[in-house]
Amino acid sequence: MNRYTIPSKLDEPERIGPWTIDELVVTVGPFVVGIITQQFMVGIIAGALGWWGLRKAKAGRAGAWLLNAAYWYLPSEVLKLSAVPPSYIRLMAG
């Protein structure tokens, strides 16, 4: 019996069931909030729509593509990255 899983591609993302980690968070998050607020069906629908929207946003690209898009299109206060300069700085001396 093999104890280790060998991915078919080197850059294959980690999966929990059929979902990647980001898809699982987007799906289960609204579902849990729906259970807590006693809006079970609204949570299921919001989770399904979130999963569908994330799949359409990624469109076959890696999850890092969303982080790159967030860096360029969201304000710098939303996404705090300490290792990189803000996206509005286009020309750096050096």
KELOFI-55701 format. One line per 5 residues: number of its first residue (from 1); their letters; for each residue x, y negated, z of C-alpha. Coordinates in Angstrom, 2 decimals, padded with zeros to 5 digits. Example, Ala and Ser with C-alpha at 12.3 -4.5 7.8 and 13.67 -1.06 7.14 Angstrom:
<atoms>
1> AS> 012.30/004.50/007.80; 013.67/001.06/007.14
</atoms>
This chain:
<atoms>
1> MNRYT> 000.00/000.00/000.00; 001.34/-003.41/-000.99; 001.52/-005.92/001.89; 002.26/-008.93/-000.31; 000.23/-010.62/-003.00
6> IPSKL> 002.17/-011.62/-006.07; 000.47/-014.49/-007.93; 000.04/-014.08/-011.66; 001.35/-017.62/-012.21; 004.05/-019.35/-010.20
11> DEPER> 002.02/-022.51/-009.66; -001.25/-020.76/-008.80; -002.94/-022.58/-005.87; -003.80/-020.85/-002.61; -007.35/-019.57/-002.52
16> IGPWT> -009.82/-018.73/000.19; -012.31/-016.49/-001.54; -013.10/-017.94/-004.95; -012.27/-021.55/-003.94; -009.05/-023.50/-003.66
21> IDELV> -008.47/-025.35/-000.37; -009.79/-028.70/-001.65; -012.87/-027.08/-003.18; -013.58/-025.29/000.09; -013.41/-028.54/002.08
26> VTVGP> -015.70/-030.34/-000.38; -018.17/-027.44/-000.32; -018.23/-026.55/003.36; -017.99/-030.11/004.75; -021.46/-031.29/003.64
31> FVVGI> -022.89/-027.87/004.48; -021.66/-028.11/008.10; -022.88/-031.71/008.40; -026.26/-030.55/007.05; -026.46/-027.83/009.68
36> ITQQF> -025.54/-030.24/012.48; -028.15/-032.80/011.36; -030.75/-030.05/010.77; -030.88/-030.81/007.04; -029.88/-027.34/005.83
41> MVGII> -031.06/-027.63/002.22; -029.64/-031.14/001.82; -026.27/-029.80/003.04; -026.35/-026.94/000.56; -027.27/-029.25/-002.32
46> AGALG> -024.64/-031.84/-001.34; -021.97/-029.14/-001.03; -022.87/-027.69/-004.44; -022.85/-031.13/-006.06; -019.52/-031.96/-004.38
51> WWGLR> -018.00/-028.72/-005.63; -019.33/-029.32/-009.14; -018.06/-032.92/-009.14; -014.61/-031.88/-007.94; -014.38/-029.18/-010.61
56> KAKAG> -015.32/-031.75/-013.27; -012.82/-034.29/-011.87; -009.99/-031.77/-011.86; -011.01/-030.29/-015.26; -008.36/-027.58/-015.30
61> RAGAW> -005.61/-029.78/-013.87; -003.84/-029.27/-010.56; -005.11/-030.77/-007.31; -002.11/-033.12/-007.24; -003.66/-034.90/-010.22
66> LLNAA> -006.41/-036.23/-007.92; -003.80/-037.52/-005.47; -002.04/-039.27/-008.35; -005.31/-040.84/-009.52; -006.12/-041.95/-005.97
71> YWYLP> -002.70/-043.59/-005.71; -003.26/-045.65/-008.85; -006.97/-046.50/-008.59; -007.76/-046.81/-004.87; -006.61/-049.70/-002.65
76> SEVLK> -003.34/-049.09/-000.79; -005.19/-049.24/002.56; -007.15/-046.09/001.67; -004.19/-043.86/000.80; -001.18/-044.42/003.07
81> LSAVP> 001.94/-042.89/001.55; 005.07/-043.92/003.42; 007.59/-042.45/000.96; 006.46/-044.46/-002.06; 005.89/-048.19/-002.64
86> PSYIR> 002.37/-049.51/-003.24; 001.06/-049.08/-006.77; 000.81/-052.84/-007.43; 004.64/-053.13/-007.36; 005.57/-052.51/-010.99
91> LMAG> 009.18/-053.67/-011.11; 011.72/-052.79/-008.44; 015.23/-054.14/-008.16; 017.95/-051.63/-007.81
</atoms>
